[in-house]
Amino acid sequence: MSSRTWAIARREFLATVTRKGYLFTLVLMPAWIAFAFSFGSLPERLGSSRGENPLRWVGVVDSSGALGFAAGSIDTLTRATATAEDTRRDRRLRVYVARPYPSLDAAKQAFAKKDISGFLVVPVDYIASGRLTEYRRSSGLFSRIQAPPYRAWIRRRLAEGRLEPALVARVEEPGDPVTYVPDDKGAFKVFHPEDEVGSFLVPFGFAMLLFTTMFTSAGYLLQGLGEEKESRILESLLSSVTADELMRGKLIGLGGAGLLMGLTWGTIGLNVLLFAAPMFVPTPFTLLLLLLYFVGGYVLFGALALGLGSLVSSYQEATTISAILSFTAVIPMMLGLSFLGDQGATSPLARFLSLFPMTAPITMSMRLSQGSVPAWEIALSLVLLAIAGWYVLRLASRVFRVALLLYGKTWNLPEILRWARQA
Amino acid sequence: MSDLQPVLVAQDVRKSYGDFVAVNDVSLEIRRGEIFALLGPNGAGKTTFLRMALDILKPDSGTLTVFGMPPSTELKGRIGYLPEERGLYRKQKVTTVLDYFGQLKGLKPSEARARARDLLERLGLSAWSDKKIGELSKGMQQKVQVAGAIVGRPELLVLDEPFSGLDPVNTRLLEEVIEEERTRGATVVLCTHQISKVEQVCDRAVVLHRGRVVLYGAVEDLITTHSSEAYLVRTRARLEGLPGVETVVHEAAGENHGSAGMPLQRVTLARGASANAFLGALAATGETVESFSRDRLPLEEIFIRVVESSGESVRELIAEGRRADLVEQAKGA
């Protein structure tokens, strides 16, 4: 590698990492994610800090009489009662206490006066129809999470006095099964319900990390080249360096900028995982594989970006190409749901996307962070990615050499292929 | 000035883009230490020729050597180039850009910084060294671009339209810098439309038209060879009838009259007549002769006449030049 290549790499790296946009993204993205995660629990945190009462009053208008909820009585919706310590430990915990109302109007008046936060209407034909009506204040998408547990309470009220107390308890709460899943060695291990969220979010997190770093770098490559074509500086540069040196220097410099971003975000992400969900922290080997997929994916997409970028005359045209390239790579994330999970991970689609070089980095980052992937698939995928990267780099280098000083020229595929052969 | 050793030698060099021949069997040599002019209308093939010399393009046929070797990456550090298509990193500081150009020419970072500082001082840009390129005027940017071309102390300096965008003061400054580069030992190739500048500063020149060499040689020889057999004489003497005189044209009074209204007469001598014999007869008249000189044609006029002698009008030439320029630009010439 010549000193000129390193001089180009150094300039590209420094010019990129000192851009306001880069620094903004570097700092803002983790800050935004942190905000998004903390935002969900913000109301609870605020409520807790204000010493909000976890007790919630709800009304019941039982026209059927099937629930045996006599006037003047009250009942908690869940059999267990929460202690003050419980509500301090879990800020989302609410204790719902039901109060009967003789009519819909009476319940509505109580609701209007804010005596109750909502109410349930059980119609006369409830036993035959099963129809229920609920009134509440919030209609937000996530308000159901905080909805009163009417169903379990109705089950209990219907069973009480008709069945033995033990049966009533099981009718009210039949219980959740403890789930076992096979581990790496085929033996069963307990699957924790919270793993479900983690097994969905963590692969997407890794895929996003890889995608963003890869395409931030490739985007800056295109942007830089577009600006250089617009400012007509390329002829000055080419009088000092070869097109290959220019291309290599740009790839190295901007790859370094992408890696810096990836390492910064990755380190933050790993620390969050270590603190919040240590079971999802990838092994050093997985991290090494992710690094290899970053390098392979970046070389492939970066070379494509430079080859295609050399054919355009302006930054605007370059951004269009960038969008097309990133769409190709994002396909695995769009199809991700279909191959996350036990069956999907070994499906033909997952295997194809893992081996196809354009989609391999993102697909593999999702699959690797989700669990074990057969070694042969990893090896074959990396070999195919390396071969594709090498060929695209050669092809792009030839097109780059010929097309770099074209301004405003229209081109077609046969012409590009001719350049690639002749250069 | 030059030591006659060739720095660049082209022998039957040809370059085409499809059916369009941009450089057509060009042969020439540029000697060490000289200031050489590469002239021609737009689309004549100048830029293509320079790009081949700089190893940006490869010739289709013929041989081209620079410093005795085919153009290569290794030679790029010895050549400084100011392209006609100017371009700088507008968002970067002046010193940062010059440091970078210096490093690309093989200077160490500290060396490049020191050299950039010296050049900015020489070009009167020290006060702007920490400004971003985009904040400078067009003329200042032009000077930064010139500094970028010479920051690597090139042995061969190629300047394409170096005077465009400069005011008279800075034009003079740049002429001095070019002369200093030559004094330092650099060979300078000047590509310009300002042919009057060529007559002032260049030793030799080549004129390309449609990719071919139409004029080539020492500037003085070109002018002498293509100038008419006429002499300009500022005197009151009656020149008609003197030995060898074929025609006498009296220049209109006023604009060309010298001191005390001394009239200017254009004398054409008959083929084979001796200028010395004519001058002797003129002296014998006893009239004062204020000046006697060969009626020199400007280089630009010579160029136009040479082209027109091939049956093309200048108007057609210019139109054709524009068309060829577009083709050349589109083909990436």
Contacts between the chains, C-beta under 8 A, distances in Angstrom:
chain1	res1	chain2	res2	distance
A	2	B	73	7.9
A	3	B	103	7.6
A	3	B	106	7.0
A	4	B	103	7.6
A	4	B	104	5.5
A	4	B	106	7.5
A	7	B	100	6.9
A	7	B	103	4.1
A	7	B	104	5.8
A	8	B	104	7.5
A	11	B	100	5.3
A	15	B	89	7.6
A	15	B	92	7.0
A	228	B	87	7.4
A	231	B	87	4.4
A	231	B	88	6.8
A	231	B	89	7.2
A	231	B	90	6.3
A	232	B	83	7.8
A	232	B	85	4.2
A	232	B	86	6.4
A	232	B	87	3.5
A	233	B	87	3.3
A	233	B	88	6.0
A	233	B	89	6.6
A	234	B	87	7.0
A	235	B	56	7.4
A	235	B	81	7.7
A	235	B	83	4.1
A	235	B	85	5.4
A	235	B	87	7.1
A	236	B	81	6.8
A	236	B	82	8.0
A	236	B	83	5.9
A	236	B	87	6.1
A	236	B	88	7.9
A	236	B	101	7.4
A	236	B	145	7.6
A	236	B	148	6.5
A	236	B	149	8.0
A	237	B	104	7.1
A	238	B	54	7.5
A	238	B	56	4.9
A	239	B	54	4.8
A	239	B	56	6.8
A	239	B	76	6.5
A	239	B	79	6.7
A	239	B	80	7.9
A	239	B	81	3.7
A	239	B	83	7.1
A	239	B	158	8.0
A	240	B	76	5.4
A	240	B	77	7.4
A	240	B	81	7.9
A	240	B	101	7.1
A	240	B	104	3.9
A	240	B	105	5.8
A	240	B	152	7.8
A	241	B	73	7.6
A	241	B	76	6.9
A	241	B	104	5.7
A	242	B	55	7.7
A	242	B	73	5.1
A	242	B	76	7.9
A	245	B	73	7.5
A	402	B	332	7.1
A	403	B	332	7.3
A	404	B	332	8.0
A	405	B	51	7.9
A	405	B	56	7.2
A	405	B	332	4.6
A	406	B	330	7.6
A	406	B	332	4.6
A	407	B	329	6.4
A	407	B	332	8.0
A	408	B	329	7.6
A	408	B	330	6.9
A	409	B	330	5.0
A	409	B	331	7.6
A	409	B	332	6.9
